[in-house]
């Protein structure tokens, strides 16, 4: 895989801002990738691929203010003083430092800068479909309203979740749904009941602890039995059953019959996980 293909693999367009978001590794806020054995900032690599070598001592600045953006149309060459001026400009526009979020980083600071009234002011949420749409806004130019008003907000990223960019930050749509519906940010995690990360219908969302959310995960790709917690023990010639409870593995025994093993696992799930037990078919 060449460098350009690697760039394309780890970047995705965000339609509402025109940014191309880096979904690979981060060094603080900027995307990073290894090139010829050295770590380089992803936006500098994007510039070099599209525009050629960067002059010695020059900076590559984000005109859009999003440090994870690798869209060369949003980049420009400058120096340290210009970079500082850009930072101050974005700070003045948004009232807070322009900090980027990626699918790999949850920005807890979001709840400090947005409340339910602000989200409801700029977005409509349909609980039946789980989709957000941009509202027509008096504080934006007519061209923005023509392009975005009443259109579906956000995009689905490679990790399966839907994100919406607001004031330069990516926000998970399912967390915004909880804020929009309840008036408060979720206190912990938000679980998708049917395991479809992009299905943000209100009936498919529920607040959950980390353990509860983990309990509702599907079967791992390396699972050969088709049932979570059930595996074949060659040394004993039997089905081995286990379950994780409060971050500890509990052995439930070995069974000659696959059906008995599945029944033991299901019983343990109902006892320890209740409604959050994953409903994977046997």
N, C-alpha and C positions, 0 to 999 in steps of 0.2 A: 504494500500500500504506500503510495507516494504521499508527499507532504500535503498537497492540495486535497487528496482524498481523506486524509486524516482530519484536516480542517473541516471538511464538509460533514464528516461523521459526527463531530462533536459540536456542531452549531446548528441552530434552528432559527428561522425568521419569526419575529413577533409582529403580527400584522398591524397592530394598533399604533405602534411607534416607528415602525420601519427598522428597528434594531435587529441585528442578527446576534442571538444570545449564545454565549459560550457555555456548553454543558459539561465540559471536562473539568480538569483539576483547577484549583484556585490557589493563589498566593495572596492572602488577605482578600482583596476585592477583584484583582485582575485575573483573567484566565491565564493558565500556563500550560506549556507542553514541551516535551523533550525533542530537541532538534540536534542531530549530530552529537549526541551524548551530553548536551547542555540544556538546562531549562531556560526557556525564553517565554516572554509574555506573548499570549496568543494574538493580541491585536497588532503587535509589531510584526509577527509572522504574517498575518493577513495583509498588512501593508506591503511587506516585501514581496509577497507573491503577486500582488496586483499592481504595485507601483514601482517596484525595484528597491534598490538599497536605500537605507535610511542614512542621511548625512551624519558624519561623526559628531557626537555630542548632542544630537537633536532628540527631542521627545516626540512621541506620537500621542496626540491629545484626542480626547473624546468630545466632539462638538455636541453630542447628544447628552453628555453627562453620565452615561451608563458605563462603568468600567468593564463590564463583561461583554460589551458589544464589540463584534469583530466585523461589522459592516464597514468597508473602506469608505463608503460615501459619508459616513458619520465621523471619520477620522481626519486629522490634519497634522501637519508638521509644525512644531513650535519649540519653545525653550522652557526652562523651569519657571521663569516669571510669568509666561503666558499660561502655563499649567495652573499656577497659583491663582491667576486672574479668573480662569474658567471655574475653578473650585469655588471662589468667592461669589461668582455670578450665580452658579447653581444653588449655592447656599441661600443667597438672597431671594431667589425665585421660589424656593420650596420651603424655606424656613428651617431646614435641617440639612446636615451634610448629605451629599449625594452618594448614598451607600447602595451597592448593588446586591441583589439577591439572585441565587441560581437554584436549580432544582436540588442541589446538594446542600444548600444552606437555608435554614428557616430563619427569617429575620424577625426575632421577637420584638424588635423596636417598633414594628408596625402598629402595635396597639397603643403606642405613645403618640402617634401622629394621626390616627384615624379612629373615629368612633362610628357607631351605627348610623347616626344622622348624616355623616359625610358620605358613607357608602351608599345610603339610600338616595342621597341627592344626585349622585352621578351614575348610579346603576339601578336597573330594574332586575329583580330575580323572580323567576317563575318556578315555584316549588314543584309543579307537576312535571316539568321537563328538566329542571336542574340547570337551566341556562341563564346567564346574565346577558343583559343588553344595555348598551350605553344610552343614557338619557340625553335629550337635547339640553344644552347648557348655555346660559346667558353669559357665563364668564369665559367662553371660548369663541374664537372667530367663526364666522359663518362657514368658512371652508371646512373647519373641523366638524361642525354639525352635519354638513352635507355628506361628508365622508363616513362619519361614525355613528351618528344618532340613529337609534333603533336597530343597529347592527349587533350581532353576537359579539360579546367581549371575550378577549383572551384567546389562548391557543393551547393545544395539547402537546406536551413535551415528551421526549423519548421515554421518560420514566412512567408514562401512563397518566399522570395527573394533568389537570387543566389549570393554567395559571393566567392571571390577569395583571397587567402592569398598570399601577396607579402611582402617580408622582415619582416615576423612575424606579419603582420597586416592583418585583414580582410577588404576587400574593396567591396562595393556593385558593382555588375557587371554592373548595368545600369548606375551608375555614371562613371565607367571606360569607358563605351561605348561613353558617351558624350566627355570625355577627348580624347579618341582615334580618334573620328570622327572630332571634332572641334578644337582640340589643346589646349583647356582650360577646367578647372574644371567647372562644372555647378555652376552658381552664387547662385542658391537657390535649389529647389527640382526638381526631375525628375519624371514625371507622366507617368504611363503605361496606354495608351489610352483604351485598352480593359480590364483593371483591373486585368490582369494576371501578377502577380508580377515577374514571372519567364520568361515571354516573352520579351526578350530584343532585338527583331528585331528593327532596326533603325526606321522603319516606325511606330513602336508602342511606341516610346519614344518622349517626348517633355518636355522642361523645363517649370517649373510652379512655381507660388508662393504657399505658404502654403494654402491660401484660394482656389486657383484654383485646387490644388491637392485634397483638401477635397471635392470640388464640384463633383469630378469624382469618389467618393467612392460609393460602391454598397449599396443595401438595408441592414439595420441592421437586425440582427437575431431576434430581438424582434418586428420587424415591421409586422403587421398582414394584411395590405392592399396590400402589394406587390409593393407599389410605395413610393419613398422617399417623406417625408413631408406631406403625406396624412394619416390621422387617423380618426377613428370613435369616435365621441363625443356622448356618451350615454345620457348625460344630455340634449343635444339639439336635439338628434335624427337626426344628420346630419354629413356630412364629413367635418372635419376641415383640412385646408390647411395652411402650413407655409413654409418658406424658410429662410436659414441663409445667410446673406449678411454682409461682413466685420465684422464677429464674432457677429452679432446681429440677433436675431430672428425677422422675419417680418410675422405677421399674414395676410394671404390672404383672409380669410373669411370662411364661412361655406356653404356647398352646399348639397342640397337634393339628387342630382344625383352624383354617383361615377364618371361617365364620365366627368361631368362638373368640378368636383374637380381635376381630373387628368389634364384636359385641362388648368385649372388655374395654376396648378403647372408647367406644361410644358412651358407655356407662360412666367412665372416668371423666369424659368431657362434660357430661351433664352435671356431675357432682362438683367439679372444680371450675368449669367455665360457663355453665348455664347457657344463657341466650347468645353468648359470644363464641360458642363452639362452632367451628367451621363445619358447614354442611356438605362436605365433599362426599360424593357417592362412593359406595364400596365397589 
